[in-house]
């Protein structure tokens, strides 16, 4: 009405109201009336925005990889951003008079692409496909120092690398190489388990052999002690036999001495007296037998010898009956 229009903006939009080449009002989430013919309204979105990206880069070993991710930013200095890009709204407030607001995310993505190109050029393929987190941290650090980003008044909130993928043929080659490496590691693990099992068996055998050796040493010690005991017993037995032999010899020497003394005492006695002495203490039947022996020796001088039946019966009667 009469050239005036009511404008209302959200808190995520920083508004700069220009009149006659000067900023007469600014702030976030403003609402006001303005005369359309003399007022120029610049609206800079200051809320955070996500910019997805996907582009191909070349690694240090000249392999192509595809990088996918996103970068999150916000306009931290609305005046500086408005100086670099045109955020002027149409008179009806329904859109910008240029496409500069749409170019802002593109510039951020181009900065990410430039930095990722430099990072990928320093990495070989196998390191590149696993360097997502490192690459994201490096790009974030460099973006915050980038002159163009700082000049546009942007604040980089974060960078996320979702994937770093090689070409299909290269990926298949890497998969084959990785598969072979995994199989080799599996074989080495199997060999290591077998070697460990063999080593364990060897340790068990050595332990058993050592136990057998210890048992044999114990048996030898016991056998040696038993042999020493037997040797001592044999020595004692030998000493006992020697003592018994010595005693027997001493006894025989005593008996020989006694007999020698008796013989010496009987040397001067005639035969008849010796015979008479030998008959002392003899039993009657022995005396009768000796008498018959004497008679038989003098049979030539005996005329007649009468032996009665009673005498014979007495002589033939068993001793002790």
KOLNU-531850 format. One record per residue (C-alpha): residue number from 1; x, y, z. Coordinates in steps of 0.05 Angstrom, whole numbers, plus 32768, in hexadecimal, padded with zeros to 4 digits. Each point is the difference from the previous one (the first is absolute). Layout:
# KOLNU-531850
> NUM_X_Y_Z
...
END
This chain:
# KOLNU-531850
> 1_8000_8000_8000
> 2_801C_8043_7FE9
> 3_8041_7FDB_7FEF
> 4_800B_7FE4_8045
> 5_8008_7FB5_800C
> 6_8005_7FD6_803F
> 7_803D_7FD2_8005
> 8_800B_7FC8_8033
> 9_803D_7FD2_8003
> 10_8015_7FC3_802A
> 11_8035_8000_8036
> 12_802F_7FDA_7FD1
> 13_8002_803B_7FD0
> 14_802B_803E_800B
> 15_7FDD_803C_7FE1
> 16_8024_8040_7FE8
> 17_7FD0_8039_7FEF
> 18_8020_8033_7FD0
> 19_7FE4_8044_7FF2
> 20_8024_8034_7FD6
> 21_8040_7FD5_8000
> 22_8003_7FF8_804B
> 23_7FED_7FC8_8030
> 24_7FC9_801C_8029
> 25_7FEC_7FC0_8023
> 26_801C_7FBA_8009
> 27_7FF5_7FC2_802A
> 28_7FE6_7FB9_8001
> 29_7FB7_7FF0_7FFA
> 30_7FE9_8048_7FF3
> 31_7FB9_8014_7FEF
> 32_7FF0_8046_7FE6
> 33_7FDE_802D_7FCD
> 34_8029_801E_7FC9
> 35_7FF5_802D_7FC5
> 36_800E_7FD5_7FC4
> 37_801A_8036_7FD2
> 38_8037_801A_802E
> 39_8011_7FC1_8029
> 40_8030_7FC9_7FED
> 41_7FFD_7FC1_802B
> 42_803B_7FCF_8004
> 43_7FF0_7FBE_8022
> 44_803C_7FD2_8011
> 45_7FEE_7FBA_801A
> 46_802A_7FF3_803E
> 47_7FE6_7FBC_8013
> 48_802D_7FC3_7FF7
> 49_7FFD_7FDE_7FBC
> 50_8018_7FBD_7FE6
> 51_8022_7FFA_7FBD
> 52_8006_7FB9_7FE5
> 53_8038_7FF2_7FCF
> 54_801A_7FC8_7FD5
> 55_803B_8006_7FD1
> 56_8039_7FD7_7FE3
> 57_8049_800B_8013
> 58_8042_7FE1_7FED
> 59_802E_7FDE_8034
> 60_804C_8003_8003
> 61_8004_7FBF_7FD8
> 62_7FD3_801D_7FC9
> 63_7FC1_7FDA_8014
> 64_7FBB_8020_7FFD
> 65_7FD5_8000_803F
> 66_7FBB_801B_800D
> 67_7FF8_802B_803F
> 68_7FBB_8008_801F
> 69_7FEE_802B_803C
> 70_7FE3_8040_8019
> 71_8017_8042_801E
> 72_7FD8_8028_8032
> 73_8008_804C_8004
> 74_7FDD_803F_8017
> 75_8007_804A_7FF1
> 76_8023_801D_803C
> 77_8009_8047_7FE5
> 78_7FC2_8015_7FD9
> 79_801C_8044_7FEA
> 80_803F_7FE0_7FE4
> 81_7FD7_7FCC_7FDB
> 82_7FD3_8037_7FE4
> 83_803D_8025_7FE7
> 84_8018_7FC3_7FD8
> 85_7FBC_7FE7_7FE6
> 86_7FBF_8022_7FF0
> 87_7FC9_7FEB_8030
> 88_7FD0_8039_7FED
> 89_7FB7_7FEC_8001
> 90_7FCB_8012_7FCD
> 91_7FCF_8036_8013
> 92_7FCA_7FCC_800E
> 93_8031_7FDD_8030
> 94_7FF6_7FBC_7FDE
> 95_8046_7FF4_7FE5
> 96_8044_801C_7FEF
> 97_800D_802B_7FC4
> 98_803E_7FD6_7FEF
> 99_8015_7FB8_8007
> 100_803A_8011_802F
> 101_7FDF_7FDE_803C
> 102_8000_7FBE_7FDA
> 103_804A_800A_7FED
> 104_8016_8001_8049
> 105_7FFB_7FB4_800C
> 106_8021_7FF5_7FBD
> 107_803C_802A_8015
> 108_8006_7FD8_8040
> 109_7FFD_7FBE_7FD9
> 110_8035_801A_7FD0
> 111_802E_8011_803A
> 112_7FF7_7FBA_801B
> 113_800F_7FE2_7FBC
> 114_8040_8028_7FF9
> 115_8019_7FEC_8045
> 116_7FEE_7FB7_7FF6
> 117_8026_8000_7FBE
> 118_803F_8016_8024
> 119_7FF6_7FCC_8037
> 120_7FF3_7FC6_7FD0
> 121_803E_8011_7FD7
> 122_802B_7FEF_803C
> 123_7FE1_7FBC_8010
> 124_8006_7FBD_7FDC
> 125_7FC1_7FDB_7FEF
> 126_7FFF_7FCF_803B
> 127_800A_8038_8032
> 128_7FCE_802D_7FDD
> 129_7FC5_7FD0_8004
> 130_800A_7FFB_804C
> 131_800F_8049_800E
> 132_7FB9_801B_8007
> 133_8006_801A_8047
> 134_8046_801B_7FF6
> 135_7FEC_8021_7FBF
> 136_7FC2_8021_8020
> 137_8029_801C_803A
> 138_8035_801B_7FD0
> 139_7FCC_8021_7FD2
> 140_7FDC_801F_803C
> 141_8040_801E_801A
> 142_8014_801D_7FBD
> 143_7FB9_801A_7FF0
> 144_8000_8029_8040
> 145_8040_8021_7FE8
> 146_7FEB_8008_7FB8
> 147_8004_8049_7FEA
> 148_7FC0_7FFD_7FD6
> 149_7FD8_7FE0_8038
> 150_8018_8033_8032
> 151_7FF3_8039_7FCF
> 152_7FB8_7FEB_7FF6
> 153_7FF5_7FFF_804C
> 154_7FF2_7FB6_8003
> 155_800B_7FD1_803B
> 156_800C_7FB7_7FEF
> 157_7FDD_7FD5_8034
> 158_8016_7FBC_7FE8
> 159_8016_7FD3_7FC7
> 160_7FEC_7FB7_7FF9
> 161_801E_7FD0_7FCD
> 162_7FCD_7FC9_7FF6
> 163_8027_7FD6_7FCF
> 164_8040_7FFD_7FD7
> 165_7FF4_7FCD_7FC9
> 166_802F_7FE9_7FC9
> 167_7FE7_7FEF_7FBA
> 168_7FDE_7FBC_7FF7
> 169_803A_7FDE_7FDE
> 170_8030_801B_8034
> 171_7FD2_7FEC_8038
> 172_7FFD_7FB9_7FE5
> 173_804C_7FFE_7FFC
> 174_8005_801A_8048
> 175_7FCD_7FCD_8017
> 176_8027_7FC8_7FDF
> 177_8041_8018_801F
> 178_7FDF_8008_8044
> 179_7FE0_7FBB_7FF9
> 180_8043_7FE1_7FF1
> 181_801F_8025_803B
> 182_7FC8_7FE7_802E
> 183_8009_7FB9_7FE7
> 184_804B_8006_800A
> 185_7FF5_801A_8047
> 186_7FCF_7FC7_800C
> 187_8034_7FCE_7FE7
> 188_8035_8020_802C
> 189_7FD0_7FFC_803B
> 190_7FF4_7FB6_7FF1
> 191_804B_7FF4_7FFC
> 192_800A_8026_8040
> 193_7FCB_7FD5_8023
> 194_801F_7FC0_7FE6
> 195_8045_8018_8015
> 196_7FE5_8012_8044
> 197_7FE0_7FBB_8005
> 198_8041_7FDF_7FEB
> 199_8026_802A_8032
> 200_7FCE_7FEE_8036
> 201_8007_7FB6_7FF0
> 202_804C_8007_8002
> 203_7FFB_8022_8044
> 204_7FD3_7FC8_8018
> 205_8030_7FCB_7FE5
> 206_803B_8023_8020
> 207_7FDA_8003_8041
> 208_7FEF_7FB6_7FFC
> 209_8049_7FEF_7FEF
> 210_8018_802A_803A
> 211_7FCF_7FDD_802E
> 212_801A_7FBD_7FE7
> 213_8048_8016_800A
> 214_7FEF_8017_8046
> 215_7FDE_7FBD_800E
> 216_803D_7FDB_7FE5
> 217_802F_802B_802A
> 218_7FD5_7FF1_803C
> 219_8000_7FB6_7FF1
> 220_804C_8002_7FF6
> 221_8007_8024_8043
> 222_7FD3_7FCC_8021
> 223_8027_7FC8_7FDD
> 224_8041_801E_8016
> 225_7FE7_8005_8047
> 226_7FE7_7FB8_7FFC
> 227_8043_7FE9_7FE3
> 228_8026_8025_8036
> 229_7FD3_7FE0_8035
> 230_800C_7FBB_7FE1
> 231_804B_800E_7FFE
> 232_8000_8013_8049
> 233_7FD8_7FC1_8010
> 234_8031_7FD5_7FD8
> 235_803A_8021_8024
> 236_7FDF_7FF2_8043
> 237_7FF1_7FB8_7FE9
> 238_8049_7FF8_7FEA
> 239_8018_801C_8042
> 240_7FD1_7FD0_8025
> 241_8019_7FC4_7FD7
> 242_8047_8014_800D
> 243_7FF0_8006_804A
> 244_7FDE_7FBC_8000
> 245_803B_7FE1_7FDA
> 246_802F_801F_8032
> 247_7FD7_7FE5_803A
> 248_7FFC_7FBB_7FE0
> 249_804B_8001_7FF4
> 250_800B_8015_8048
> 251_7FD1_7FC8_8017
> 252_8023_7FCC_7FD5
> 253_8044_8019_8019
> 254_7FE6_7FF8_8047
> 255_7FE7_7FBA_7FF2
> 256_8041_7FED_7FDE
> 257_8027_801B_803A
> 258_7FD4_7FD9_8030
> 259_8009_7FC0_7FD7
> 260_804A_800C_7FFB
> 261_8004_8009_804B
> 262_7FD9_7FBF_800A
> 263_802D_7FDA_7FD0
> 264_803D_801A_8022
> 265_7FE3_7FE8_8042
> 266_7FF2_7FBB_7FE4
> 267_8043_7FF5_7FDE
> 268_801F_7FDB_803B
> 269_7FC6_7FD1_800B
> 270_8001_7FB9_7FE2
> 271_7FC9_7FE4_7FD3
> 272_7FDF_7FD5_8034
> 273_7FF6_803B_802F
> 274_7FE5_802A_7FC9
> 275_7FCF_7FCA_7FED
> 276_7FEA_7FFA_8048
> 277_7FF8_804C_8006
> 278_7FD7_8001_7FC1
> 279_7FD0_7FCE_801E
> 280_7FF2_802B_803C
> 281_7FB7_8015_8000
> 282_7FEC_7FD1_7FC7
> 283_7FBC_7FDC_8001
> 284_7FFD_7FB6_8011
> 285_7FEF_7FEB_7FB9
> 286_803B_8028_7FE6
> 287_802E_7FE0_8033
> 288_7FE7_7FBB_7FEB
> 289_800C_8011_7FB7
> 290_8046_8017_8011
> 291_800C_7FBF_8027
> 292_7FEA_7FD7_7FC4
> 293_802F_8029_7FD4
> 294_8039_7FF0_8030
> 295_7FEE_7FB6_7FFF
> 296_7FFF_7FFF_7FB5
> 297_8046_801C_8000
> 298_8018_7FC8_802D
> 299_7FD7_7FC8_7FE0
> 300_803E_7FD6_7FF3
> 301_800F_7FFB_804A
> 302_7FB9_7FF2_8017
> 303_7FED_7FB6_8006
> 304_7FB5_8000_800E
> 305_7FCE_803B_8007
> 306_7FB9_7FF3_8019
> 307_7FCC_8037_7FF2
> 308_7FBD_7FF5_8023
> 309_7FBD_8013_7FE0
> 310_7FF3_8033_8036
> 311_8040_8025_7FEC
> 312_7FED_8000_7FB7
> 313_7FBA_8018_8010
> 314_801E_8038_8029
> 315_8031_8013_7FC9
> 316_7FC9_8000_7FCA
> 317_7FCF_8027_8029
> 318_7FF7_8048_7FE4
> 319_801F_8037_802A
> 320_7FCF_8023_802D
> 321_7FCE_7FC6_8000
END
